[in-house]
């Protein structure tokens, strides 16, 4: 556990409707180590996005324990949760979530403004992030002037500009064609090679294979894990074999 950036034990999430309880997550035990690239995959409705929301401190579990950087998340106040989310977690969304009337530069700079950083340091970080994703030449453009693939690259720059502990990617290729989807996956691989810790949600096994480890969800439970680089046929573990 010494190398674990994230540790979850017995995470459950229940949504209460008027006449029914929906068990979105049911007893999740999981660790993500520093420098890992993990894919969470499974069919629609299996709990992938709910798990990512809890990982990203956007939601809270009904039961269970979650440690981030050895700190129990439930001990954080509302203000501390927001600060931790901004400083330690980078989000890459399927729908890009760029602000249309802000330039590319301003979109990437935005999370830094909440950190009380000097203008000079903000400029340095934004320039570095945009160059890293190959979008420095588009800094003054508006999101609407970019292709979908370019917008997702800007979203990646915004996610990495705070130098977070982990990148959480929610179906990052979902709104892209296959060519641009592959370019974004290549960018994530490059970020991982540079030392980034990445957790990606996907329903596509082709993209899950880019990760070092794949975690399969079904009906809110982890049913299988395997080392993605060795292939599921050789390395798949049944639910009974998944380490707890």
N, C-alpha and C positions, 0 to 999 in steps of 0.2 A: 504494500500500500504506500510505501515511501515515495513512489514516483507518480502517484495518482493525483491528477489535477481535479478530477470529478469523481465522486463516489456516491452512489445511491443504494439505499437498502430499503426494501419493502415499500416502494413508492406505489401508491394507489391514487386514482383520481375518479371520483364519482360525480356525475352531473345529475342534478335532481330536476325532473320535469313534473308536470302536474299529476301524472298518473304512473310514471315509470322512473326507475333509476337506471342511468346508463353508466356502466363501468368502463370508462375509457382506458384506464391503466389498472392492472391487477397484479401487484406484487413484482415490481421491476427492481432487479438487483443488477447494478452495472457500474463499471469503472471506465474512465478514459484517462490514459496516462499522458504526461507532457510529451508533445511531439508526435502523438498518434494522429492517424487519419482514419476515422470511423464512419461507416455508412450505416444508417438505420433504414431498413427497407421493409416493405410489406404492402399489402393491398390497401385501397382506399378505405378509410374508416377503422383502421387497425390500431390507431393511437399514436402514429408517428408525430403528427404536428402537435398533439397535446404534450407528448414527451419533450419535444423541442421547446415548447413554450415554458415548461417547468425548468428545463435546463437553462433557459435564457432569462429566468426570473420575471417572466411576463405573467406567470400563473403560479399558484401554489398547490401542492398535493393535498389530497384529503387525509392521507396517512403516509408515514414513512419518513426517512431521514435523507438529507441531501447535504453533502459537504462540497464546497468549492474552495480550492486552495487550502484545504484542511480547516476551513471555517464552516460551522453549521449554518446553513442558510436561514433556518427558522429563527436564529438569534438576531438577524438583521432587522433594524427598524425600516420603516417605509423610505426614509431619506437614504439610509445606508444601502438598501436594495437598489434604488435608482442610481446612486453613485457607483455601486459595484457593476451594475448593468452597463453603464456608460463607459467605465474604465477597463473592465476586464472581459467584456463580451462583445464581439463584432457580429452583426446580423447581415445575412445576404438573403433577400426574399425573392420568391418567384416573380412577383409583380414589380420588382425594382424599388418601389416606394421612394422615388426621387421627387423633389418638390419642383413643380413645373415652372414657376416664375423665378427660381434661383438658377444661377449659372452652374455649370459642372463644378467649377472651383468652389463656389459657395455651398453646394450640396455636400462636398467632401469636407469642407471646413466646419460645417455646422456642429458635429459632435465635439469638436475641440473648443468651441465657444463656451460650452457648459463646464469646461475643466479649468477655467480661469487662466488659460495659457496666453502668453504674450503674442502680439501680432506677428512678430518676427519668427517665433517658434512655430506658430500656426502655418505661416507661409512655407517654411522649410518642410514641415511634415506633409502638407497638401501637395507640394511640388513633387516630393519623393514618392508619395502614394500614387499620384497620377502617372508619373513616369514608369512606375513599377508595373502598371496595368496597360501601358502603351496608350494613354489618353492625355498626355501632357499637351498635345497640340490642339485639344478640344476644350481647354480649360474655360474659355469665355463663351462657349456655346450653351444654349438651353437644352434640357433633356429632349424636348420635342424635335430638335434638329438632329438627333442621333438615331441610329438604328437600334433595334432591340439588343443586339449583341454589345453594342457600344454602351448602351445604358446599363447593362448588367456589369460591364467592366468598371463603370463609374461607381456602381453600387458596391463592388468589391473594394475599390479604393476607399470608399467611405467606411467600410467595415474594418479595414486594416489600419487606418490613419491614427487611431488611438493606441495602436500597438497592444491589442487585447491579448488576454491569456488564451482565448479560444475563439474560433470562428464557427458560427452556427449557420449552416446553409439549408434553407427550406426549399426543396425542389428548385435549385438555382437555374436549371435548364428548362423549366416547365413552360415558359413563354417564348422559347427560342426554337428556331429550326435546327435540324441535326448538325449543320455546319457550325453555326454560332454556338450551339450547345457543346460541341466538342472543343471549341476554342476556350470556352469558360472552364471546362473540365481541365484542359491543359494548364490554364492559369492557376487553378486550385492545386494541381500537382506541383507546379513551380513554387507556390507559396509554402506547400508542405516540405518540399526539399530545402527551402530556406529556413525551416524550423517551426512553421506555424502548426498549431494543434487545430484540427478541423473535425467537426461532426456534421455530417450531411444527411438530410432526409431525402430519400428518393424512392420511387416505385419502380424504377428501371434498373434491372440487374446489370445492364451494360455499364451504367454509371457507377453502380455500387462496386463494380470490379476495379475501379480506379483507386479505391481506398485500400488500406492495409488490412482492415478487419470489417466484416459485415455482421450486423446484428439484425435478425429477422423478427419482426413483430407480427402477431396474429391475435386478434380479439384482445388486445391490451396486454398480452404476455410475450416475453421473449421465448421463442420456440426453437431457435437455432442460432448458432454463431459459427463463423468460419473465417479463416485468414483468406482474404479476398485474393491475394497474390498466388495462393496455391490452388484455388478453384474449389467450388463447393463439393464436387464429387469426391475429392480426396480429403478435404479438411473439415467438412461439415460435422458438427456435433449435435446430437439430439438434445432436447431440452433437459433431459436427465443428466447430460454430461456438461452442461454449461456451468462454469465455476460460480459458486455462490459465496 
